[in-house]
Amino acid sequence: MEMETISTFAKKLWCVKKQLILFLTPLILLPLLFGLPEKEGKCLYVVLLMAVFWCTEALPLAVTAMLPVCLFPTMGILPSKKVCPQYFLDTNFLFLSGLVMASAIEEWGLHRRIALKVLKIVGVKPAWLILGMMITSAFLSMWLSNTATTAMMLPIANAILESLFGDLDTLKENCKVKDETEGELLCRVSPTVPYTVPVKDSSNRHCLDDNFKHSWTESEYQMKVWKGFLICIPYAASIGGTATLTGTAPNLILIGQLKSYFPECDLINFGSWFAFAFPLMVFFLILGWLWISFLYGGLNTRAQAEAKAEAVIDEDYRKLGPINFAEGAIAFFFILFAVLLFTRDPKFVTGWSTFFNKGYVSDATTGVIIVSILFFFPSQKPSLSWWFDSRAPNTPYVPLLSWKKAQECVPWNIILLLGGGFAMAKGCEESGLAAWIGAYLQPIAQVPPAVAVMFITAFLACFTEFASNTATIIIFLPVIAELAMFVKVNPLYFMIPATTGCSFAFMLPVSTPPNSIAFASGHLLVKDMVKTGFVMNILGILSVSLAMNTWGRAMFSLETYPDWARPVNMSSTVTDIQFPSVPPFNLTSL
């Protein structure tokens, strides 16, 4: 009876866990207000409070992001006139323009046409189809959200897999292994298998066919390929989002915090980030494909199954019909959107922004100009004869994108989440909290810089397994910026790997929405994601380290401590902190 009472009480506690977190967390963190320097303690209180609420989702993420608006002014950390503008910086408008463009692409189905075309090109052998899925998912995730990309690609993958291997339930049934007697192993073989697998009978005798020693039945092999298909899509979507500034929120958090901490730093924009991150994305994508193909795939299937899969792809593509005027218009504006962002100020050549007043035109300006056109550009081909044809139907004018559709498709909460991140970073900067924490990270200053980069990337990649990547980078990027200034190393050398590492959450279903969507299909186990994701994380850390110490080092002059990183604009609280004497990192020794 007592155990039953305890169990009932525990279940009730679990039902109100979010309310308990909301009530207890502020009380537990109260000692910070009295045991630390005044401003730093207050700011740390707010940061940890938001971190707990973000990680546990005790409040909606967007609501937690608005806490600085009420807490920073009332606690004397930052005045309201400095907090509120952080929620609509030009970085937010760049992200918003990317989201609106993505909603127009989804509205007219251009993303599905791109996906099927890529799959027609790569072929239908499992390893090549996995590559096609990963290329398509990564490319679409550069412009669409990784969640939308995964949701769109999974049904395509399932249709192809059913044509390759048949019904999934039958496949699962064929994979079951039953014990008839203790010590006896029965291997069930699909009737379509052209070979015999090793079987042990009660006298421990092997099958007569000793030439083929393979631990998988054909059905087990097919099930593994199926899992490989499902797991590669969310992983590729997460990787692809790192290649563009608008691809994922942490990239934009980096830009916003760079502008806040280092106003004179103009090295990172859409074009320069793409020049650095796209080769990194391609390199990591190839490594991921090799690992997933090795773990799950194979190049050999029956020709009949391949023909069926090819027929499914061809039929789906045929159903799309010829490209219509709206799709062509969206494709044109999409390409124009990308080209103008790339060429505004690519650094290695003169960009078109030189035609305007210096510093007046940003990536946000470019994005808003292009997406604004979508709201009045016609979705039907204009015809002069329509004006003179009395029998022509008087159909209403339909633009490429309506505001109602944009309202439905754009995740507005992400805009507030970005703003909350910028507000938190501003508070950490003005209060001196980031510098105060950075002063206590002295041990990192004693390790070689390349090792420090790997450590930072690995730490954030692990942390983001349990928290959203946006919340993770919001919490840690101010500290990393102060650490870089503390040890006299180019801040980009630490901040770029940290930002990229936040997108490398591969091990758990709850790590990212794409992982959750793939796991919700019911065909993946947690151990599948952990086993695959652990190696993916290692590959990602090594890829980032390679990129930072090769072309990244050359692009951003990482071997020198730049003038724009001198803490001339820091608050008096920051400059009053006495840092121990630490020699600067010497990147030339790498």
Secondary structure, DSSP 8 states (H G I E B T S, - for coil): -HHHHHHHHHHHHHHTHHHHHHHHHHHHTTTHHHHS-HHHHHHHHHHHHHHHHHHHTSS-HHHHHTHHHHHHHHTTSS-HHHHGGGGG-HHHHHHHHHHHHHHHHHHTTHHHHHHHHHHHHH-SSHHHHHHHHHHHHHHHHTTS-HHHHHHHHHHHHHHHHHHHH--HHHHHHHH----SSTT-------TT-SS------TT----S--S---S--HHHHHHHHHHHHHHHHHHHHHHHGGGSTTTSHHHHHHHHHHHHH-TT----SHHHHHHHHHHHHHHHHHHHHHHHHHHH--S---HHHHHHHHHHHHHHHHHH-S--HHHHHHHHHHHHHHHHHHHSS-SSS--GGGGS-TTT--HHHHHHHHHHHHTTSBSS---SHHHH-TTS------BS--HHHHHHHS-HHHHHHHHHHHHHHHHHHHHTHHHHHHTT-GGGGGS-HHHHHHHHHHHHHHHTTTS-HHHHHHHHHHHHHHHHHHTT--HHHHHHHHHHHTT---S-TTSSHHHHHHHTTSS--HHHHHHHHHHHHHHHHHHHHHHHTTHHHHHHTTTS--GGGS-TT--HHHHTS---------GGG-
